[in-house]
Amino acid sequence: MKSVHIQSSNSLTRRHLLKGAGVLLGLPLLDAMTPAFARTDTREAAPRRFFGICNNLGVLPDRFFPAADQTGRDYTLSPYLEVIREFRSDFTVMSGVWHPDVDGGHPADICFLTAAPHPSSGGFRNSVSLDQYVAERIGHLTRFPALTLGVNVQPSRSSLSFTAGGVLLPCETKPSEVFRKLFLGGTPEEIKAQARSLALGKSVMDAVAEQTRRLKGTVGVKDRERLDQYFTGVRELEKRMVQSAEWEKRPRPVVNARPPVDPTDSREYMEKVRLMYDLAQMAFATDSTRNITLMLDSVSSPAITVEGKSVSDGYHNLSHHGRNPDKIADLERIDREHMKLLGGLFADLKRQKEDGDTLLDRTMVLYGSNMGNANTHVTTNLPVLFAGGGFRHGQHLAFDRERNYPLPNLFVNILQRFGIEADRFASSTGTVRGLEMLKTL
C-alpha cells in the first residue's frame, strides 16, 4: 500500500483521504450501543413523546390569535380555537413569538425546528432539528429513533428534520409505506439482506474511522477539529447501525387496523393529513417511536378539496389573498378543517391509555408555522399551539407582538420534559415564561 504524505500547503481531497483504507479493529462495545430491550433504564418512569407539525402557509392570524389583551387562563377563545374548545384545558396558545433572525418568507419552513438564521442567504447551512437532537439522546429506546413525515412535500427539498450536520432527512409521504414500516416489516429474506447491509456498513465505518485516527497526527489544529467532528459522526452512525441490527430481530407490534390506501391526488390534502395523524397516534400507542415530525407543504398544494368541495384556487395563491373576501372565505374553510383534524388527533390521543395516563398526557404536540402571515411573507408573530405532554395548559401566553419572544425557548421546555439536560437550544434564552410542568406526570 502506497503511503500518503500530507503537507500543510496541499489540499486533501476526499478521494485522497479514503485511498488505501484498510479494515482494522472497530470501536469497543459502548453502553449506548446496547439496545433498549437489553437493559433497564431506571431513570424513565413515564415515556415522553413529541409530535412537531408545521403548516408552511400558516393560518389567518386574526381568526387564530386571541385578542392581545386576552391573556392567561380566562382568555376568550378565537374563532379557530372555538373549533377545538373541548380541549381548551389541554393546550396553550402562544402569540408574539418568532425564531430570531429566521427570515426570507417561504424558505423559513425548513428552520421551524432548527431556528437556523437567514435561510434565504447565500451559503446557508441548516443546523440540527429538535427531533433529531432528541433522537440522538433517546432514539435507542424505540425501534425508530424518529419518523419524518410529509404531505405534498417536494422530495428532498422540504422537511422539518435535519441531522447534526445540517443534512435534510427526506419525508415519507405515503401512508401505506409508513404503516408497512411500523407494523409489517419485511420478509425473512429482506431482513437477512438488511442485516448484511448493516454489517457491511459497519465494516466500512470502521475502516474510515481508523484512517481518520491516523491522519490526526499529520494535520493542523483546525483540520484535527474537523476530523474530530467527522469521527464523532462515524461513531454515532456505528452505534445506530448496531441498534438497528438488534431491532430487526424483534417482531413488530400487531395492530387491529388495515393498511391505509394512499390518496393519489394532491388535492386530497386533508385526507393525507388525517391519515398521517392516525399513523402518528398508532406509532406512539405501540411505542414504535417517541419522535415524529410532519411537514404540511401547503405551498406545493393545488386547489385542495375541503369537505368534498374544491376551493377556488391553489392553496399558495389563496394565501396571497390581498384582502379579497372570496379568497379569505376559502382560506377560512381550509383553516377550520385543519383545526377539526387537530381536534381529532387530540381526541385519539386522549382515548388511548398508558399506565393510568392518557397518551396526550405523555405526548407533546407542537402545531404551528414558519409564517406569521403568508399574505405578506412575514416570519414574526408565529401562530403556535402547544398541547399535552404533562404541562399545565388552558392559557394564552401573550408576548410582545412587535418585539417577539424566542420560540426556541419552548424547545428547551420540550427537551427538559424528555429528561434531557439542556438549558439552551439554537437561539433560545432559557425556558418559556409561564409554562409550568406538571410534577405528577
Beta strands, then each sheet from edge to edge (+ up, - down):
strand 1: 49-55
strand 2: 91-95
strand 3: 97-98
strand 4: 147-151
strand 5: 291-296
strand 6: 305-306
strand 7: 309-310
strand 8: 353-354
strand 9: 357-358
strand 10: 363-368
strand 11: 384-387
strand 12: 395-398
strand 13: 405-406
sheet 1: 4+ 5+ 1+ 10+ 11- 2+ 12+
sheet 2: 3+ 13+
sheet 3: 6+ 7-
sheet 4: 8+ 9-
end
